[in-house]
Amino acid sequence: MKYVLIMNTPRDGYTQYLAWPKKILEANQAFMQDFSTKLAKSGELVGTWGLAAPTQAKLVRVGADKRPITDGVFPESKEYLAGFFLVDVENEQRAVDLAAELSGGPGAPVNDASGKPIEHFWIEVRQVMGSQENMK
C-alpha cells in the first residue's frame, strides 16, 4: 500500500527554518538524510522531495482561449506543502509509525516566529488511491 507522508509549512516557514541555529539545522538535515536512507534500505521508500518556497508557487488554470492563466499563491492560505515522502508499506499503521518518527525530527526543540518552542511537526498521512500502475 502506498502512502504519502506530507510535510506542511506556514507561509514564512522557509524563512523560519533558515533562522534556526546552525547546530539544529545540521541535526535536522542529518535526520532527514538518515530517515531517507533507512526507508530506502528497507525497500519502503518510493521517493522523497522537498519543494521550493511557497513564494515561488503559482496557481494555474486554463483560460477561455485554452492558454494557461497563472496567479500567485492565495495570501489567506495558512499552510503550504513543503515536501513529502512517498512510501510503499504493508499497512496504514506502518505509515502512521513512520509519520510519527518523521514528526520528531532531530529531537531538538526550536522556536516558531512567536518564540514558542516547536517540539514536533504534524505529518499528514494519506493513502495513494490510484496510480498509473493500476491502469496497466
C-alpha positions in Angstrom: 0.0 0.0 0.0 1.3 3.4 -0.9 1.0 6.4 1.4 2.3 9.9 1.2 3.7 11.5 4.3 3.1 15.2 3.8 5.1 17.9 5.5 3.4 21.3 5.6 4.9 24.7 6.5 3.4 28.2 7.2 4.0 30.8 4.5 7.1 32.0 6.2 8.3 28.5 7.3 11.3 28.5 5.0 12.5 31.8 6.5 11.9 30.4 10.0 13.8 27.2 9.1 16.8 29.1 7.8 16.8 31.2 11.1 17.3 28.0 13.2 20.6 27.8 15.0 23.3 26.1 12.7 23.5 23.1 15.1 19.8 22.4 14.8 19.8 22.9 11.0 22.6 20.4 10.7 20.9 18.0 13.0 17.7 18.3 11.0 19.4 17.8 7.7 21.2 14.7 9.1 18.0 13.3 10.5 16.2 13.7 7.1 19.1 12.0 5.3 19.2 9.2 7.8 15.4 8.7 7.6 15.5 8.6 3.8 18.4 6.1 3.9 16.6 3.9 6.4 13.5 3.8 4.3 15.5 3.1 1.1 17.3 0.2 2.8 14.0 -1.3 4.0 12.6 -1.0 0.5 9.7 1.2 1.7 10.9 4.5 0.1 9.3 5.2 -3.3 10.6 8.8 -3.3 11.0 11.9 -1.3 11.1 15.5 -2.5 11.3 18.9 -0.9 9.6 21.8 -2.6 10.6 25.4 -3.3 9.3 28.1 -1.0 5.6 29.0 -1.3 6.6 32.4 -2.5 7.6 30.7 -5.8 4.4 28.8 -6.2 1.8 29.6 -8.9 -1.8 28.5 -9.3 -2.6 27.6 -12.9 -5.9 27.1 -14.7 -6.8 27.1 -18.4 -8.3 30.2 -19.9 -11.1 30.6 -22.4 -8.5 30.6 -25.2 -7.0 27.3 -23.8 -3.9 29.1 -22.7 -2.8 28.9 -19.1 -3.7 31.6 -16.6 -1.4 31.9 -13.6 -1.7 33.5 -10.3 0.4 33.5 -7.1 -0.5 31.6 -4.0 -3.5 33.0 -2.2 -2.3 35.1 0.7 -5.0 33.7 3.0 -3.6 30.2 2.9 -2.2 29.2 6.3 -0.2 26.2 5.3 1.8 25.1 2.2 3.2 21.8 1.1 6.9 21.8 2.0 7.8 18.3 0.9 6.8 14.7 1.1 7.8 11.1 1.3 6.1 8.5 -0.8 6.3 5.1 0.9 5.1 1.6 0.0 4.3 -0.1 3.2 2.4 -3.2 4.5 -0.4 -1.3 6.1 -1.7 2.1 7.4 -0.2 1.5 10.8 3.3 1.3 9.4 2.7 4.6 7.5 1.5 6.2 10.8 4.5 4.9 12.7 6.8 6.3 10.0 5.0 9.7 10.2 5.4 9.8 14.0 9.1 9.1 13.6 9.4 11.8 10.9 7.4 14.2 13.1 10.1 14.0 15.9 12.8 15.3 13.6 16.2 15.5 15.2 14.6 15.7 18.6 15.8 19.2 19.5 13.1 21.8 20.0 13.3 25.1 18.0 11.2 28.2 18.3 8.5 29.4 15.9 8.1 33.0 14.8 6.3 33.9 18.1 9.1 32.4 20.2 7.1 29.4 21.3 9.0 26.1 21.2 8.2 23.7 18.4 8.5 20.2 19.9 7.3 18.3 16.8 5.7 18.8 13.4 2.5 17.4 12.2 2.8 15.0 9.3 -0.3 14.3 7.2 -0.7 10.7 6.2 -2.8 9.9 3.1 -3.2 6.7 1.1 -2.5 6.9 -2.6 -5.7 5.5 -4.0 -5.0 5.3 -7.7 -2.0 5.4 -10.0 -0.8 4.6 -13.5 0.4 1.3 -12.1 -3.2 0.2 -11.6 -4.1 1.2 -15.1 -1.7 -1.1 -16.9 
